[in-house]
Every structure is written in C-alpha cells, then in structure tokens.
C-alpha cells in the first residue's frame, strides 16, 4: 500500500508457471499407438495439466474431524457468551458509579463481540449440524450488535469470503488507489484519513459495512425478501427494547434518565463493539505484508491463503470473547470448520504451506505500523 513498497515473497509461485483452470494438453512423449486406436481412430484421452496452488489442495490436507461440529462445545460457548454480555448489562442498569460504568461498557462491548463471533460461526453453518438451528442462533446472537443476519450472509459469507481481497469485488477494507484519492473532495479525504488511521476502524466499519452494505442496501433478486424480512424483524426488536428502556428510565428519574438509560445500556456498548469488530477485520486483512489483487491476477488460493493471517492472542482473551476468530486462514480456506477446530486446521495447513501462511503473535506496534503505512494501494505495482 502507498506509501510503502511491498516486495513479494520469493516463495510464491510465478503466475506464469501456474497453469490456468481448464488448460488441457496432450501428452508429448507418446511413441506407440495401439493397433486398436489406429483402426478405430478413437481420440486418446486429454488429461488436464496438474494444478498447483489450488484451494482444494489446501482443503484436502485438513483432517476430516476438523469439520465435525460439537453440540456440547457450541452450547457451552453460547452460554458463556450470554453470561459475559448479560452480567455487565445488569450491572450497568444498577450502578452509576463513575469509575465502574466505563469498565462495564468495555465488558458489555466485548460481550456483544463474543455473541457476534458465535453468530458469525452459525451464519456460516459451522456451529451446529442443523441448518435451521444455525440460522436461529445466528439471528439471535446478532441482535445486540444490530446486524441483519440475511444481509450479513450475502455481504460477508458470499461476497467477502467468495472474493477476498479481489479488486472491485471484496468491499471490506477495500483500499483506494492514488488516482481515486486525487479525485476525492476535501471532506472525503479527511474522512479517508480518519477511517484508515489507528483510531478509525470503528468509523469505517460503521459507515461502510454496517450502514451502507447492510441497513441501507437491499439487493434485487432472490435475497431481497429474506433481507427485508430480517430488517423488519430486527428493527421491531430494537424499537421495542429502546422504547421499554426509555419508559423504565422515565419512571425512575424523569426525562434525563429516559435519555441516559438506553445510551448507557445499549448505545455505548454497541459503539464499542463496532470499534472492536472493525479493528478485528482490519488486522485480518490489512498489513504491509498482505496484498490486494487485480481482478485477473486474483485466485481463491491467493485470496484465502495469502491475504489473511493467523494472529496469536493471549489465551484468556481468545477463550472468553473471540473463539479463535484470529486463527483466520483456516476459516477462509473453509468456513465450514467450527471455531473449536480452527487451531488444528491451522496446524495442518501451516505444516503443508509453511512459506505461505502468515502466522505471528499480535503486537500493537504492528497495528500502528500498518495504519501508518497502509493508506492507498497501487494495484499495478502490488
């Protein structure tokens, strides 16, 4: 990304040496033709040239048991997530102590993140065996984060996962080019600088992902009905909860409490969650070491293997709220892998592709370095 210069790792295959899909060829060393072939003039079989760096090759080395969901593990994780969200919420409702409220806000924001990660897993169909149960769990877990599950399924599961870091397709943290930046107005440039700064991930996610690609966007075609249905249902739940909270606040302390209580219980934790999830997606896919790909150069292997990461986080933080979401490469290789199997899948992938996998321990300095270096992107230079 501009202004940094990125050198490709020497271990990556030369695109010219990788045969394209559907490139068939005849053997060149056949010296003997059978008399039967000669008499019948039957064409010899045309064999496909062996492909390298195929995403199916990566999936083939993942152990079969990594695809097995576990109901006890899923239920335990869901119960944990509910508790870690409800407890801070109850404490927020019962205290106005100046030092406790900010801490409880952070805990509630993380609690929303924990529910959302499990809902995200269920939306991929990876949490439980039942498709219907996964949809119900996904929609329910996404209520505190005000995410429309059907819209998320289209934008995240199909577009982002289907075309990860492909120019013009993947909209999540899609970088602007120098030419695009030059055409921006002053206001747009200021917004770009903010959103791509170390404090801007929440602002970017709120505007681009949550608002423009979810609540504001309604596609035509087969997804339209389900997305509109989920918007109406979730919108009704949000209005009802806020109305009840305003009423309770008014009964307790007049109009000031009526305004303050919903802000304290829901608005601030939601905004903290938005920053958490925006930052999470950023560190998954934006780094001086991660390349975005022009349309013709992109492949599933490049998008899912070379354009995301495995980040090692403190075990307690991962176990309580993030459920292995930072073990992101195997999740992109195959989103059907349940969260509790992602580390084992990552080990198998890294053993077979050690020079491709980006596996590092998370350091805040790396994040600050990325937000300083990664502002614009030259797709021609890579």
WOZI-V628208 format. One record per residue. N is the residue number from 1. RES is the residue in three letters. NEAR is the number of other C-alpha atoms within 8 Angstrom. Layout:
# WOZI-V628208
n=N res=RES near=NEAR
n=N res=RES near=NEAR
This chain:
# WOZI-V628208
n=1 res=UNK near=13
n=2 res=UNK near=11
n=3 res=UNK near=8
n=4 res=UNK near=8
n=5 res=UNK near=6
n=6 res=UNK near=8
n=7 res=UNK near=4
n=8 res=UNK near=5
n=9 res=UNK near=5
n=10 res=UNK near=5
n=11 res=UNK near=6
n=12 res=UNK near=8
n=13 res=UNK near=7
n=14 res=UNK near=6
n=15 res=UNK near=5
n=16 res=UNK near=5
n=17 res=UNK near=6
n=18 res=UNK near=10
n=19 res=UNK near=10
n=20 res=UNK near=6
n=21 res=UNK near=5
n=22 res=UNK near=5
n=23 res=UNK near=8
n=24 res=UNK near=8
n=25 res=UNK near=8
n=26 res=UNK near=6
n=27 res=UNK near=7
n=28 res=UNK near=4
n=29 res=UNK near=4
n=30 res=UNK near=6
n=31 res=UNK near=4
n=32 res=UNK near=4
n=33 res=UNK near=7
n=34 res=UNK near=6
n=35 res=UNK near=6
n=36 res=UNK near=6
n=37 res=UNK near=10
n=38 res=UNK near=9
n=39 res=UNK near=6
n=40 res=UNK near=6
n=41 res=UNK near=6
n=42 res=UNK near=6
n=43 res=UNK near=5
n=44 res=UNK near=4
n=45 res=UNK near=4
n=46 res=UNK near=8
n=47 res=UNK near=8
n=48 res=UNK near=8
n=49 res=UNK near=8
n=50 res=UNK near=5
n=51 res=UNK near=9
n=52 res=UNK near=7
n=53 res=UNK near=7
n=54 res=UNK near=9
n=55 res=UNK near=10
n=56 res=UNK near=6
n=57 res=UNK near=9
n=58 res=UNK near=10
n=59 res=UNK near=9
n=60 res=UNK near=7
n=61 res=UNK near=9
n=62 res=UNK near=10
n=63 res=UNK near=9
n=64 res=UNK near=6
n=65 res=UNK near=5
n=66 res=UNK near=12
n=67 res=UNK near=10
n=68 res=UNK near=8
n=69 res=UNK near=11
n=70 res=UNK near=8
n=71 res=UNK near=8
n=72 res=UNK near=6
n=73 res=UNK near=8
n=74 res=UNK near=11
n=75 res=UNK near=8
n=76 res=UNK near=8
n=77 res=UNK near=9
n=78 res=UNK near=10
n=79 res=UNK near=8
n=80 res=UNK near=9
n=81 res=UNK near=13
n=82 res=UNK near=10
n=83 res=UNK near=8
n=84 res=UNK near=11
n=85 res=UNK near=15
n=86 res=UNK near=10
n=87 res=UNK near=8
n=88 res=UNK near=12
n=89 res=UNK near=11
n=90 res=UNK near=8
n=91 res=UNK near=9
n=92 res=UNK near=13
n=93 res=UNK near=8
n=94 res=UNK near=6
n=95 res=UNK near=8
n=96 res=UNK near=7
n=97 res=UNK near=6
n=98 res=UNK near=6
n=99 res=UNK near=6
n=100 res=UNK near=9
n=101 res=UNK near=11
n=102 res=UNK near=8
n=103 res=UNK near=8
n=104 res=UNK near=12
n=105 res=UNK near=14
n=106 res=UNK near=10
n=107 res=UNK near=11
n=108 res=UNK near=14
n=109 res=UNK near=15
n=110 res=UNK near=13
n=111 res=UNK near=14
n=112 res=UNK near=14
n=113 res=UNK near=14
n=114 res=UNK near=13
n=115 res=UNK near=15
n=116 res=UNK near=11
n=117 res=UNK near=11
n=118 res=UNK near=14
n=119 res=UNK near=14
n=120 res=UNK near=9
n=121 res=UNK near=13
n=122 res=UNK near=14
n=123 res=UNK near=13
n=124 res=UNK near=11
n=125 res=UNK near=12
n=126 res=UNK near=15
n=127 res=UNK near=15
n=128 res=UNK near=13
n=129 res=UNK near=9
n=130 res=UNK near=6
n=131 res=UNK near=8
n=132 res=UNK near=6
n=133 res=UNK near=9
n=134 res=UNK near=15
n=135 res=UNK near=11
n=136 res=UNK near=8
n=137 res=UNK near=10
n=138 res=UNK near=15
n=139 res=UNK near=11
n=140 res=UNK near=8
n=141 res=UNK near=11
n=142 res=UNK near=14
n=143 res=UNK near=9
n=144 res=UNK near=9
n=145 res=UNK near=11
n=146 res=UNK near=8
n=147 res=UNK near=10
n=148 res=UNK near=14
n=149 res=UNK near=12
n=150 res=UNK near=10
n=151 res=UNK near=10
n=152 res=UNK near=11
n=153 res=UNK near=11
n=154 res=UNK near=10
n=155 res=UNK near=11
n=156 res=UNK near=9
n=157 res=UNK near=12
n=158 res=UNK near=9
n=159 res=UNK near=12
n=160 res=UNK near=14
n=161 res=UNK near=10
n=162 res=UNK near=8
n=163 res=UNK near=11
n=164 res=UNK near=13
n=165 res=UNK near=14
n=166 res=UNK near=13
n=167 res=UNK near=10
n=168 res=UNK near=7
n=169 res=UNK near=10
n=170 res=UNK near=12
n=171 res=UNK near=7
n=172 res=UNK near=7
n=173 res=UNK near=7
n=174 res=UNK near=9
n=175 res=UNK near=7
n=176 res=UNK near=9
n=177 res=UNK near=10
n=178 res=UNK near=10
n=179 res=UNK near=6
n=180 res=UNK near=8
n=181 res=UNK near=10
n=182 res=UNK near=6
n=183 res=UNK near=6
n=184 res=UNK near=9
n=185 res=UNK near=6
n=186 res=UNK near=6
n=187 res=UNK near=7
n=188 res=UNK near=8
n=189 res=UNK near=10
n=190 res=UNK near=8
n=191 res=UNK near=8
n=192 res=UNK near=8
n=193 res=UNK near=9
n=194 res=UNK near=9
n=195 res=UNK near=12
n=196 res=UNK near=13
n=197 res=UNK near=10
n=198 res=UNK near=9
n=199 res=UNK near=8
n=200 res=UNK near=10
n=201 res=UNK near=14
n=202 res=UNK near=16
n=203 res=UNK near=9
n=204 res=UNK near=12
n=205 res=UNK near=13
n=206 res=UNK near=11
n=207 res=UNK near=9
n=208 res=UNK near=10
n=209 res=UNK near=11
n=210 res=UNK near=11
n=211 res=UNK near=11
n=212 res=UNK near=10
n=213 res=UNK near=11
n=214 res=UNK near=14
n=215 res=UNK near=10
n=216 res=UNK near=7
n=217 res=UNK near=8
n=218 res=UNK near=9
n=219 res=UNK near=6
n=220 res=UNK near=6
n=221 res=UNK near=5
n=222 res=UNK near=5
n=223 res=UNK near=10
n=224 res=UNK near=10
n=225 res=UNK near=7
n=226 res=UNK near=8
n=227 res=UNK near=13
n=228 res=UNK near=9
n=229 res=UNK near=8
n=230 res=UNK near=11
n=231 res=UNK near=10
n=232 res=UNK near=8
n=233 res=UNK near=8
n=234 res=UNK near=11
n=235 res=UNK near=8
n=236 res=UNK near=8
n=237 res=UNK near=8
n=238 res=UNK near=9
n=239 res=UNK near=8
n=240 res=UNK near=8
n=241 res=UNK near=8
n=242 res=UNK near=9
n=243 res=UNK near=8
n=244 res=UNK near=8
n=245 res=UNK near=11
n=246 res=UNK near=13
n=247 res=UNK near=9
n=248 res=UNK near=9
n=249 res=UNK near=16
n=250 res=UNK near=12
n=251 res=UNK near=8
n=252 res=UNK near=7
n=253 res=UNK near=9
n=254 res=UNK near=9
n=255 res=UNK near=8
n=256 res=UNK near=9
n=257 res=UNK near=12
n=258 res=UNK near=16
n=259 res=UNK near=10
n=260 res=UNK near=9
n=261 res=UNK near=12
n=262 res=UNK near=12
n=263 res=UNK near=9
n=264 res=UNK near=11
n=265 res=UNK near=11
n=266 res=UNK near=9
n=267 res=UNK near=9
n=268 res=UNK near=10
n=269 res=UNK near=14
n=270 res=UNK near=12
n=271 res=UNK near=10
n=272 res=UNK near=13
n=273 res=UNK near=13
n=274 res=UNK near=12
n=275 res=UNK near=12
n=276 res=UNK near=12
n=277 res=UNK near=11
n=278 res=UNK near=13
n=279 res=UNK near=10
n=280 res=UNK near=9
n=281 res=UNK near=8
n=282 res=UNK near=10
n=283 res=UNK near=9
n=284 res=UNK near=11
n=285 res=UNK near=12
n=286 res=UNK near=10
n=287 res=UNK near=8
n=288 res=UNK near=11
n=289 res=UNK near=5
n=290 res=UNK near=10
n=291 res=UNK near=9
n=292 res=UNK near=10
n=293 res=UNK near=12
n=294 res=UNK near=10
n=295 res=UNK near=8
n=296 res=UNK near=4
n=297 res=UNK near=6
n=298 res=UNK near=10
n=299 res=UNK near=6
n=300 res=UNK near=12
n=301 res=UNK near=10
n=302 res=UNK near=9
n=303 res=UNK near=15
n=304 res=UNK near=14
n=305 res=UNK near=13
n=306 res=UNK near=13
n=307 res=UNK near=13
n=308 res=UNK near=13
n=309 res=UNK near=15
n=310 res=UNK near=13
n=311 res=UNK near=11
n=312 res=UNK near=10
n=313 res=UNK near=9
n=314 res=UNK near=6
n=315 res=UNK near=6
n=316 res=UNK near=6
n=317 res=UNK near=9
n=318 res=UNK near=11
n=319 res=UNK near=9
n=320 res=UNK near=10
n=321 res=UNK near=12
n=322 res=UNK near=12
n=323 res=UNK near=12
n=324 res=UNK near=12
n=325 res=UNK near=9
n=326 res=UNK near=12
n=327 res=UNK near=14
n=328 res=UNK near=13
n=329 res=UNK near=13
n=330 res=UNK near=13
n=331 res=UNK near=12
n=332 res=UNK near=10
n=333 res=UNK near=11
n=334 res=UNK near=8
n=335 res=UNK near=10
n=336 res=UNK near=9
n=337 res=UNK near=14
n=338 res=UNK near=14
n=339 res=UNK near=11
n=340 res=UNK near=8
n=341 res=UNK near=10
n=342 res=UNK near=14
n=343 res=UNK near=9
n=344 res=UNK near=8
n=345 res=UNK near=12
n=346 res=UNK near=11
n=347 res=UNK near=8
n=348 res=UNK near=11
n=349 res=UNK near=14
n=350 res=UNK near=10
n=351 res=UNK near=7
n=352 res=UNK near=7
n=353 res=UNK near=8
n=354 res=UNK near=8
n=355 res=UNK near=6
n=356 res=UNK near=10
n=357 res=UNK near=13
n=358 res=UNK near=8
n=359 res=UNK near=8
n=360 res=UNK near=8
n=361 res=UNK near=7
n=362 res=UNK near=8
n=363 res=UNK near=6
n=364 res=UNK near=6
n=365 res=UNK near=6
n=366 res=UNK near=8
n=367 res=UNK near=10
n=368 res=UNK near=9
n=369 res=UNK near=8
n=370 res=UNK near=11
n=371 res=UNK near=11
n=372 res=UNK near=9
n=373 res=UNK near=11
n=374 res=UNK near=15
n=375 res=UNK near=13
n=376 res=UNK near=12
n=377 res=UNK near=12
n=378 res=UNK near=10
n=379 res=UNK near=9
n=380 res=UNK near=5
n=381 res=UNK near=4
n=382 res=UNK near=10
